[in-house]
Amino acid sequence: MKSPAGLLLSGVELDRTSTTPLYRQLYLQIRKQILTGRLQGGTRLPSTRTLSKELELSRITILNAFDQLTAEGFLASRSGAGTYVDSEWDSRAIAENGIQQQPPRLSTMSQSLLSMRSNHFQGISYADWNPASPTSFLPSHSTYESFPQNTWKRLMNRHLQKPSKAMLGYGELQGLQELRKAIADYVFDSRGIDCTSEQVVIVSGAQQAFNLLGMLLLNPQDTVWMEDPGHIAARIAFQAHGCQIVPLRIDAQGIDIEQGLRECPDARLVFTTPSRQHPLGTTLSYTRRLELIDWAARNHSWIIEDDCDSEFRYSGRPLPALCAMDQWDRVIYVGTFSKVLYPSLRLGYVILPPALVEPMCTIRAVMDRSPPTLLQAVTADFMREGHFLGHIRRMRTLYQARQEALLEQLQKNLGDFITVAPVDAGMHLIAWLPPSLNADTVAKELSLHNIHTYALSDYCLQPYLPPALLIGFAGVPQDQAEERVAALVLALRKMGHDV
Ligand SMILES: Cc1ncc(COP(=O)(O)O)c(C=O)c1O
């Protein structure tokens, strides 16, 4: 076994070129050895003279480090007997080989050490959320460069220059009143929803709303109708509460309610994206909307309406939100600023039947209280002072132009390989592939050529749809459409496809 002195000396590495003083480097390294159990309580340290010789340091440097470690309780001096690691660190046993047995690291933990709930999150990739990774055709990515930075900065500075007590405190649990009022006005004008600001709860993005609503409304084993294909992260949020998912197909009118009634008529909740089915793009027909509300009212079931990007509708008749048609307080409406402003803002909102507001806020209080008041205040000003609607108008025109440019290039250069049609709403196209191909394999191979898309199958629970890729257009400037499609064609050729 190595002597403690040897252990200490072999563990110390000093960087004489660093701006961190040598005494502090020594202090940090000895402290780390004690904290990790490499040097255990009661171990006598080498004398300052020995250390000074071995480490080629002045004794003053060593004494400075020792003084600080002693003051913080890591070391203790016994008069005439030298300096020891304080006995408080006794319990940290060193194994025979001189290296303390470390607790298992998470990467080597077996799933049995994690909760059963965490199983549901397996397989979710967070690699796409690396801001440095290229986005080429990824859906859901907007035009960050067109965001009105100067206006935003001006509004932000206005609050920063004289931060009020309210701005720095915990903030209203339900969300900033001014923002809730601005949202209530906005959804009335744009989505036909007649609600008061008292029914609005501000959340950290729609995804948080889905998690909170799962907690609020679902018991283990409850059944949930989910659109298939559908929004993956919402499904997982509900599954994590132990509920059973009932996947319902999408046809030309939207979610197949007949299938739901056949397979699970008394589901507790349905999650739907009526204004633009995610990801297929269908609009839920008027008849189906009435049927869905009627079923929920009779069955005392809940409807979660995810309306994440209804602002980006280019053609077709916009129908009012499902929430606007609900007379029975069954629909919970979820909106977000992620698509229309920017995702890292982490601001979304829920419009609840009045009876659900208080229980929702109670859960909110335990989860994380409310999003930063400053950002809520800036967003409220942005809306109230007219910038919001102007920004939406500009983005809608821009995205429509981008869609046209990309569609033209795709049809011109890949028209014999894929089938792609314009979409009425949203930020991506669906490119249907030859039926013999596996979309997942194609998407993975394309990513090796730095072309990023998602396979439609990623969103599917049952394999009933032909293979397809989601091709985002909102993040593809018109003048880059030709070049990006050329790169796509080249990659497909390299992958052996006849295009
Ligand atoms: C269909 C759909 N709903 C909701 C969201 C959630 O957005 P956020 O949590 O950023 O508000 C997304 C995000 O991409 C989405 O695609």
PDBQT file of the ligand as one rigid body, heavy atoms in Angstrom, charges set to zero:
ROOT
HETATM    1  C1  LIG A 501     -46.862  20.055 -31.768  1.00  0.00    +0.000 C 
HETATM    2  C2  LIG A 501     -46.086  20.779 -30.726  1.00  0.00    +0.000 A 
HETATM    3  N1  LIG A 501     -46.713  21.166 -29.627  1.00  0.00    +0.000 NA
HETATM    4  C3  LIG A 501     -46.064  21.814 -28.656  1.00  0.00    +0.000 A 
HETATM    5  C4  LIG A 501     -44.730  22.081 -28.759  1.00  0.00    +0.000 A 
HETATM    6  C5  LIG A 501     -44.088  22.641 -27.527  1.00  0.00    +0.000 C 
HETATM    7  O1  LIG A 501     -43.450  23.706 -27.501  1.00  0.00    +0.000 OA
HETATM    8  P1  LIG A 501     -42.803  24.397 -26.216  1.00  0.00    +0.000 P 
HETATM    9  O2  LIG A 501     -42.672  23.427 -25.093  1.00  0.00    +0.000 OA
HETATM   10  O3  LIG A 501     -41.508  24.870 -26.727  1.00  0.00    +0.000 OA
HETATM   11  O4  LIG A 501     -43.746  25.505 -25.881  1.00  0.00    +0.000 OA
HETATM   12  C6  LIG A 501     -44.011  21.686 -29.884  1.00  0.00    +0.000 A 
HETATM   13  C7  LIG A 501     -42.575  21.951 -29.993  1.00  0.00    +0.000 C 
HETATM   14  O5  LIG A 501     -41.909  21.771 -30.942  1.00  0.00    +0.000 OA
HETATM   15  C8  LIG A 501     -44.717  21.018 -30.897  1.00  0.00    +0.000 A 
HETATM   16  O6  LIG A 501     -44.099  20.602 -32.009  1.00  0.00    +0.000 OA
ENDROOT
TORSDOF 0
